[in-house]
Amino acid sequence: MKVGRNGPCPCGSGKKYKKCCIAKETSSAPAIDIDQLLELSSEN
């Protein structure tokens, strides 16, 4: 189910989605592949 920016936040806070949890949905971590992860872990 898609939540509208001005609709109530699905977390139940009572706030508008755009003022509450939208940042959690729109931010993303940079992609890293398994080779990069293994290289980083072996450096430490």
mmCIF file as Biopython writes it, N, C-alpha, C and O atoms, coordinates in Angstrom:
data_model
#
loop_
_atom_site.group_PDB
_atom_site.id
_atom_site.type_symbol
_atom_site.label_atom_id
_atom_site.label_alt_id
_atom_site.label_comp_id
_atom_site.label_asym_id
_atom_site.label_entity_id
_atom_site.label_seq_id
_atom_site.pdbx_PDB_ins_code
_atom_site.Cartn_x
_atom_site.Cartn_y
_atom_site.Cartn_z
_atom_site.occupancy
_atom_site.B_iso_or_equiv
_atom_site.auth_seq_id
_atom_site.auth_asym_id
_atom_site.pdbx_PDB_model_num
ATOM 1   N N  . MET A ? 1  ? 0.834  -1.174 0.000  1.0 0.0 1  A 1 
ATOM 2   C CA . MET A ? 1  ? 0.000  0.000  0.000  1.0 0.0 1  A 1 
ATOM 3   C C  . MET A ? 1  ? 0.884  1.245  0.000  1.0 0.0 1  A 1 
ATOM 4   O O  . MET A ? 1  ? 1.768  1.377  0.846  1.0 0.0 1  A 1 
ATOM 5   N N  . LYS A ? 2  ? 0.653  2.149  -0.933 1.0 0.0 2  A 1 
ATOM 6   C CA . LYS A ? 2  ? 1.426  3.378  -1.031 1.0 0.0 2  A 1 
ATOM 7   C C  . LYS A ? 2  ? 0.821  4.438  -0.121 1.0 0.0 2  A 1 
ATOM 8   O O  . LYS A ? 2  ? -0.393 4.646  -0.100 1.0 0.0 2  A 1 
ATOM 9   N N  . VAL A ? 3  ? 1.686  5.099  0.624  1.0 0.0 3  A 1 
ATOM 10  C CA . VAL A ? 3  ? 1.253  6.136  1.552  1.0 0.0 3  A 1 
ATOM 11  C C  . VAL A ? 3  ? 1.490  7.492  0.900  1.0 0.0 3  A 1 
ATOM 12  O O  . VAL A ? 3  ? 2.575  7.741  0.375  1.0 0.0 3  A 1 
ATOM 13  N N  . GLY A ? 4  ? 0.497  8.367  0.926  1.0 0.0 4  A 1 
ATOM 14  C CA . GLY A ? 4  ? 0.656  9.719  0.394  1.0 0.0 4  A 1 
ATOM 15  C C  . GLY A ? 4  ? 1.440  10.590 1.361  1.0 0.0 4  A 1 
ATOM 16  O O  . GLY A ? 4  ? 1.400  10.373 2.572  1.0 0.0 4  A 1 
ATOM 17  N N  . ARG A ? 5  ? 2.148  11.566 0.832  1.0 0.0 5  A 1 
ATOM 18  C CA . ARG A ? 5  ? 2.960  12.454 1.674  1.0 0.0 5  A 1 
ATOM 19  C C  . ARG A ? 5  ? 2.135  13.167 2.734  1.0 0.0 5  A 1 
ATOM 20  O O  . ARG A ? 5  ? 2.598  13.359 3.858  1.0 0.0 5  A 1 
ATOM 21  N N  . ASN A ? 6  ? 0.920  13.559 2.384  1.0 0.0 6  A 1 
ATOM 22  C CA . ASN A ? 6  ? 0.083  14.313 3.317  1.0 0.0 6  A 1 
ATOM 23  C C  . ASN A ? 6  ? -0.852 13.430 4.127  1.0 0.0 6  A 1 
ATOM 24  O O  . ASN A ? 6  ? -1.620 13.929 4.951  1.0 0.0 6  A 1 
ATOM 25  N N  . GLY A ? 7  ? -0.796 12.134 3.904  1.0 0.0 7  A 1 
ATOM 26  C CA . GLY A ? 7  ? -1.635 11.210 4.653  1.0 0.0 7  A 1 
ATOM 27  C C  . GLY A ? 7  ? -1.043 10.908 6.017  1.0 0.0 7  A 1 
ATOM 28  O O  . GLY A ? 7  ? 0.102  11.262 6.296  1.0 0.0 7  A 1 
ATOM 29  N N  . PRO A ? 8  ? -1.817 10.257 6.860  1.0 0.0 8  A 1 
ATOM 30  C CA . PRO A ? 8  ? -1.299 9.894  8.185  1.0 0.0 8  A 1 
ATOM 31  C C  . PRO A ? 8  ? -0.175 8.870  8.077  1.0 0.0 8  A 1 
ATOM 32  O O  . PRO A ? 8  ? -0.209 7.988  7.218  1.0 0.0 8  A 1 
ATOM 33  N N  . CYS A ? 9  ? 0.801  8.987  8.935  1.0 0.0 9  A 1 
ATOM 34  C CA . CYS A ? 9  ? 1.941  8.078  8.922  1.0 0.0 9  A 1 
ATOM 35  C C  . CYS A ? 9  ? 1.497  6.687  9.368  1.0 0.0 9  A 1 
ATOM 36  O O  . CYS A ? 9  ? 0.759  6.558  10.345 1.0 0.0 9  A 1 
ATOM 37  N N  . PRO A ? 10 ? 1.937  5.654  8.666  1.0 0.0 10 A 1 
ATOM 38  C CA . PRO A ? 10 ? 1.536  4.295  9.032  1.0 0.0 10 A 1 
ATOM 39  C C  . PRO A ? 10 ? 2.140  3.798  10.350 1.0 0.0 10 A 1 
ATOM 40  O O  . PRO A ? 10 ? 1.744  2.743  10.845 1.0 0.0 10 A 1 
ATOM 41  N N  . CYS A ? 11 ? 3.089  4.542  10.922 1.0 0.0 11 A 1 
ATOM 42  C CA . CYS A ? 11 ? 3.689  4.107  12.185 1.0 0.0 11 A 1 
ATOM 43  C C  . CYS A ? 11 ? 2.751  4.321  13.366 1.0 0.0 11 A 1 
ATOM 44  O O  . CYS A ? 11 ? 2.969  3.780  14.450 1.0 0.0 11 A 1 
ATOM 45  N N  . GLY A ? 12 ? 1.691  5.125  13.144 1.0 0.0 12 A 1 
ATOM 46  C CA . GLY A ? 12 ? 0.719  5.341  14.208 1.0 0.0 12 A 1 
ATOM 47  C C  . GLY A ? 12 ? 0.993  6.552  15.082 1.0 0.0 12 A 1 
ATOM 48  O O  . GLY A ? 12 ? 0.347  6.722  16.116 1.0 0.0 12 A 1 
ATOM 49  N N  . SER A ? 13 ? 1.934  7.393  14.690 1.0 0.0 13 A 1 
ATOM 50  C CA . SER A ? 13 ? 2.279  8.559  15.506 1.0 0.0 13 A 1 
ATOM 51  C C  . SER A ? 13 ? 1.208  9.644  15.487 1.0 0.0 13 A 1 
ATOM 52  O O  . SER A ? 13 ? 1.148  10.477 16.391 1.0 0.0 13 A 1 
ATOM 53  N N  . GLY A ? 14 ? 0.361  9.633  14.453 1.0 0.0 14 A 1 
ATOM 54  C CA . GLY A ? 14 ? -0.641 10.677 14.304 1.0 0.0 14 A 1 
ATOM 55  C C  . GLY A ? 14 ? -0.147 11.855 13.485 1.0 0.0 14 A 1 
ATOM 56  O O  . GLY A ? 14 ? -0.919 12.765 13.181 1.0 0.0 14 A 1 
ATOM 57  N N  . LYS A ? 15 ? 1.129  11.851 13.123 1.0 0.0 15 A 1 
ATOM 58  C CA . LYS A ? 15 ? 1.696  12.918 12.305 1.0 0.0 15 A 1 
ATOM 59  C C  . LYS A ? 15 ? 1.477  12.606 10.828 1.0 0.0 15 A 1 
ATOM 60  O O  . LYS A ? 15 ? 1.157  11.479 10.450 1.0 0.0 15 A 1 
ATOM 61  N N  . LYS A ? 16 ? 1.660  13.638 10.003 1.0 0.0 16 A 1 
ATOM 62  C CA . LYS A ? 16 ? 1.654  13.407 8.565  1.0 0.0 16 A 1 
ATOM 63  C C  . LYS A ? 16 ? 2.907  12.620 8.209  1.0 0.0 16 A 1 
ATOM 64  O O  . LYS A ? 16 ? 3.957  12.769 8.835  1.0 0.0 16 A 1 
ATOM 65  N N  . TYR A ? 17 ? 2.772  11.784 7.193  1.0 0.0 17 A 1 
ATOM 66  C CA . TYR A ? 17 ? 3.884  10.944 6.753  1.0 0.0 17 A 1 
ATOM 67  C C  . TYR A ? 17 ? 5.117  11.776 6.416  1.0 0.0 17 A 1 
ATOM 68  O O  . TYR A ? 17 ? 6.234  11.386 6.755  1.0 0.0 17 A 1 
ATOM 69  N N  . LYS A ? 18 ? 4.925  12.933 5.745  1.0 0.0 18 A 1 
ATOM 70  C CA . LYS A ? 18 ? 6.062  13.761 5.337  1.0 0.0 18 A 1 
ATOM 71  C C  . LYS A ? 18 ? 6.790  14.382 6.526  1.0 0.0 18 A 1 
ATOM 72  O O  . LYS A ? 18 ? 7.954  14.763 6.399  1.0 0.0 18 A 1 
ATOM 73  N N  . LYS A ? 19 ? 6.130  14.490 7.674  1.0 0.0 19 A 1 
ATOM 74  C CA . LYS A ? 19 ? 6.746  15.063 8.872  1.0 0.0 19 A 1 
ATOM 75  C C  . LYS A ? 19 ? 7.253  13.988 9.829  1.0 0.0 19 A 1 
ATOM 76  O O  . LYS A ? 19 ? 7.772  14.305 10.899 1.0 0.0 19 A 1 
ATOM 77  N N  . CYS A ? 20 ? 7.106  12.719 9.449  1.0 0.0 20 A 1 
ATOM 78  C CA . CYS A ? 20 ? 7.455  11.636 10.371 1.0 0.0 20 A 1 
ATOM 79  C C  . CYS A ? 20 ? 8.464  10.666 9.747  1.0 0.0 20 A 1 
ATOM 80  O O  . CYS A ? 20 ? 9.673  10.854 9.887  1.0 0.0 20 A 1 
ATOM 81  N N  . CYS A ? 21 ? 7.982  9.657  9.077  1.0 0.0 21 A 1 
ATOM 82  C CA . CYS A ? 21 ? 8.836  8.549  8.639  1.0 0.0 21 A 1 
ATOM 83  C C  . CYS A ? 21 ? 9.277  8.594  7.183  1.0 0.0 21 A 1 
ATOM 84  O O  . CYS A ? 21 ? 9.915  7.649  6.718  1.0 0.0 21 A 1 
ATOM 85  N N  . ILE A ? 22 ? 8.964  9.656  6.445  1.0 0.0 22 A 1 
ATOM 86  C CA . ILE A ? 22 ? 9.339  9.681  5.030  1.0 0.0 22 A 1 
ATOM 87  C C  . ILE A ? 22 ? 10.856 9.629  4.850  1.0 0.0 22 A 1 
ATOM 88  O O  . ILE A ? 22 ? 11.337 9.066  3.867  1.0 0.0 22 A 1 
ATOM 89  N N  . ALA A ? 23 ? 11.611 10.202 5.775  1.0 0.0 23 A 1 
ATOM 90  C CA . ALA A ? 23 ? 13.068 10.183 5.664  1.0 0.0 23 A 1 
ATOM 91  C C  . ALA A ? 23 ? 13.607 8.757  5.745  1.0 0.0 23 A 1 
ATOM 92  O O  . ALA A ? 23 ? 14.608 8.441  5.102  1.0 0.0 23 A 1 
ATOM 93  N N  . LYS A ? 24 ? 12.971 7.908  6.509  1.0 0.0 24 A 1 
ATOM 94  C CA . LYS A ? 24 ? 13.395 6.511  6.618  1.0 0.0 24 A 1 
ATOM 95  C C  . LYS A ? 24 ? 13.195 5.771  5.305  1.0 0.0 24 A 1 
ATOM 96  O O  . LYS A ? 24 ? 13.976 4.884  4.961  1.0 0.0 24 A 1 
ATOM 97  N N  . GLU A ? 25 ? 12.153 6.134  4.576  1.0 0.0 25 A 1 
ATOM 98  C CA . GLU A ? 25 ? 11.825 5.466  3.322  1.0 0.0 25 A 1 
ATOM 99  C C  . GLU A ? 25 ? 12.650 5.984  2.151  1.0 0.0 25 A 1 
ATOM 100 O O  . GLU A ? 25 ? 12.976 5.219  1.244  1.0 0.0 25 A 1 
ATOM 101 N N  . THR A ? 26 ? 12.990 7.268  2.156  1.0 0.0 26 A 1 
ATOM 102 C CA . THR A ? 26 ? 13.651 7.857  1.000  1.0 0.0 26 A 1 
ATOM 103 C C  . THR A ? 26 ? 15.163 7.782  1.071  1.0 0.0 26 A 1 
ATOM 104 O O  . THR A ? 26 ? 15.819 7.830  0.031  1.0 0.0 26 A 1 
ATOM 105 N N  . SER A ? 27 ? 15.736 7.668  2.244  1.0 0.0 27 A 1 
ATOM 106 C CA . SER A ? 27 ? 17.184 7.556  2.318  1.0 0.0 27 A 1 
ATOM 107 C C  . SER A ? 27 ? 17.590 6.118  2.032  1.0 0.0 27 A 1 
ATOM 108 O O  . SER A ? 27 ? 16.867 5.175  2.353  1.0 0.0 27 A 1 
ATOM 109 N N  . SER A ? 28 ? 18.749 5.971  1.427  1.0 0.0 28 A 1 
ATOM 110 C CA . SER A ? 28 ? 19.224 4.630  1.133  1.0 0.0 28 A 1 
ATOM 111 C C  . SER A ? 28 ? 20.726 4.570  1.353  1.0 0.0 28 A 1 
ATOM 112 O O  . SER A ? 28 ? 21.436 5.558  1.168  1.0 0.0 28 A 1 
ATOM 113 N N  . ALA A ? 29 ? 21.184 3.430  1.738  1.0 0.0 29 A 1 
ATOM 114 C CA . ALA A ? 29 ? 22.603 3.222  1.949  1.0 0.0 29 A 1 
ATOM 115 C C  . ALA A ? 29 ? 23.275 2.975  0.604  1.0 0.0 29 A 1 
ATOM 116 O O  . ALA A ? 29 ? 22.658 2.412  -0.300 1.0 0.0 29 A 1 
ATOM 117 N N  . PRO A ? 30 ? 24.517 3.383  0.465  1.0 0.0 30 A 1 
ATOM 118 C CA . PRO A ? 30 ? 25.212 3.105  -0.788 1.0 0.0 30 A 1 
ATOM 119 C C  . PRO A ? 30 ? 25.394 1.602  -0.974 1.0 0.0 30 A 1 
ATOM 120 O O  . PRO A ? 30 ? 25.612 0.861  -0.015 1.0 0.0 30 A 1 
ATOM 121 N N  . ALA A ? 31 ? 25.302 1.179  -2.204 1.0 0.0 31 A 1 
ATOM 122 C CA . ALA A ? 31 ? 25.436 -0.248 -2.504 1.0 0.0 31 A 1 
ATOM 123 C C  . ALA A ? 31 ? 26.892 -0.670 -2.340 1.0 0.0 31 A 1 
ATOM 124 O O  . ALA A ? 31 ? 27.805 0.061  -2.724 1.0 0.0 31 A 1 
ATOM 125 N N  . ILE A ? 32 ? 27.097 -1.831 -1.778 1.0 0.0 32 A 1 
ATOM 126 C CA . ILE A ? 32 ? 28.431 -2.402 -1.629 1.0 0.0 32 A 1 
ATOM 127 C C  . ILE A ? 32 ? 28.324 -3.879 -1.981 1.0 0.0 32 A 1 
ATOM 128 O O  . ILE A ? 32 ? 27.395 -4.564 -1.552 1.0 0.0 32 A 1 
ATOM 129 N N  . ASP A ? 33 ? 29.274 -4.358 -2.758 1.0 0.0 33 A 1 
ATOM 130 C CA . ASP A ? 33 ? 29.192 -5.763 -3.132 1.0 0.0 33 A 1 
ATOM 131 C C  . ASP A ? 33 ? 30.009 -6.612 -2.161 1.0 0.0 33 A 1 
ATOM 132 O O  . ASP A ? 33 ? 30.738 -6.083 -1.322 1.0 0.0 33 A 1 
ATOM 133 N N  . ILE A ? 34 ? 29.883 -7.896 -2.280 1.0 0.0 34 A 1 
ATOM 134 C CA . ILE A ? 34 ? 30.508 -8.825 -1.326 1.0 0.0 34 A 1 
ATOM 135 C C  . ILE A ? 34 ? 32.028 -8.740 -1.360 1.0 0.0 34 A 1 
ATOM 136 O O  . ILE A ? 34 ? 32.671 -8.894 -0.322 1.0 0.0 34 A 1 
ATOM 137 N N  . ASP A ? 35 ? 32.620 -8.496 -2.532 1.0 0.0 35 A 1 
ATOM 138 C CA . ASP A ? 35 ? 34.075 -8.386 -2.615 1.0 0.0 35 A 1 
ATOM 139 C C  . ASP A ? 35 ? 34.584 -7.177 -1.837 1.0 0.0 35 A 1 
ATOM 140 O O  . ASP A ? 35 ? 35.601 -7.263 -1.148 1.0 0.0 35 A 1 
ATOM 141 N N  . GLN A ? 36 ? 33.884 -6.058 -1.944 1.0 0.0 36 A 1 
ATOM 142 C CA . GLN A ? 36 ? 34.269 -4.871 -1.186 1.0 0.0 36 A 1 
ATOM 143 C C  . GLN A ? 36 ? 34.126 -5.121 0.308  1.0 0.0 36 A 1 
ATOM 144 O O  . GLN A ? 36 ? 34.977 -4.702 1.093  1.0 0.0 36 A 1 
ATOM 145 N N  . LEU A ? 37 ? 33.083 -5.785 0.695  1.0 0.0 37 A 1 
ATOM 146 C CA . LEU A ? 37 ? 32.850 -6.081 2.099  1.0 0.0 37 A 1 
ATOM 147 C C  . LEU A ? 37 ? 33.942 -6.986 2.658  1.0 0.0 37 A 1 
ATOM 148 O O  . LEU A ? 37 ? 34.436 -6.749 3.760  1.0 0.0 37 A 1 
ATOM 149 N N  . LEU A ? 38 ? 34.320 -8.011 1.916  1.0 0.0 38 A 1 
ATOM 150 C CA . LEU A ? 38 ? 35.383 -8.910 2.361  1.0 0.0 38 A 1 
ATOM 151 C C  . LEU A ? 38 ? 36.723 -8.184 2.452  1.0 0.0 38 A 1 
ATOM 152 O O  . LEU A ? 38 ? 37.501 -8.423 3.376  1.0 0.0 38 A 1 
ATOM 153 N N  . GLU A ? 39 ? 36.987 -7.308 1.504  1.0 0.0 39 A 1 
ATOM 154 C CA . GLU A ? 39 ? 38.227 -6.542 1.529  1.0 0.0 39 A 1 
ATOM 155 C C  . GLU A ? 39 ? 38.278 -5.628 2.749  1.0 0.0 39 A 1 
ATOM 156 O O  . GLU A ? 39 ? 39.310 -5.529 3.412  1.0 0.0 39 A 1 
ATOM 157 N N  . LEU A ? 40 ? 37.183 -4.972 3.038  1.0 0.0 40 A 1 
ATOM 158 C CA . LEU A ? 40 ? 37.132 -4.096 4.207  1.0 0.0 40 A 1 
ATOM 159 C C  . LEU A ? 40 ? 37.295 -4.877 5.503  1.0 0.0 40 A 1 
ATOM 160 O O  . LEU A ? 40 ? 37.965 -4.414 6.426  1.0 0.0 40 A 1 
ATOM 161 N N  . SER A ? 41 ? 36.695 -6.044 5.578  1.0 0.0 41 A 1 
ATOM 162 C CA . SER A ? 41 ? 36.781 -6.825 6.810  1.0 0.0 41 A 1 
ATOM 163 C C  . SER A ? 41 ? 38.174 -7.407 7.016  1.0 0.0 41 A 1 
ATOM 164 O O  . SER A ? 41 ? 38.591 -7.608 8.156  1.0 0.0 41 A 1 
ATOM 165 N N  . SER A ? 42 ? 38.900 -7.681 5.939  1.0 0.0 42 A 1 
ATOM 166 C CA . SER A ? 42 ? 40.239 -8.250 6.082  1.0 0.0 42 A 1 
ATOM 167 C C  . SER A ? 42 ? 41.276 -7.182 6.420  1.0 0.0 42 A 1 
ATOM 168 O O  . SER A ? 42 ? 42.361 -7.510 6.900  1.0 0.0 42 A 1 
ATOM 169 N N  . GLU A ? 43 ? 40.959 -5.913 6.176  1.0 0.0 43 A 1 
ATOM 170 C CA . GLU A ? 43 ? 41.887 -4.826 6.500  1.0 0.0 43 A 1 
ATOM 171 C C  . GLU A ? 43 ? 41.981 -4.591 7.999  1.0 0.0 43 A 1 
ATOM 172 O O  . GLU A ? 43 ? 42.995 -4.083 8.477  1.0 0.0 43 A 1 
ATOM 173 N N  . ASN A ? 44 ? 40.972 -4.939 8.731  1.0 0.0 44 A 1 
ATOM 174 C CA . ASN A ? 44 ? 40.957 -4.668 10.178 1.0 0.0 44 A 1 
ATOM 175 C C  . ASN A ? 44 ? 41.446 -5.826 10.924 1.0 0.0 44 A 1 
ATOM 176 O O  . ASN A ? 44 ? 41.508 -5.789 12.152 1.0 0.0 44 A 1 
#
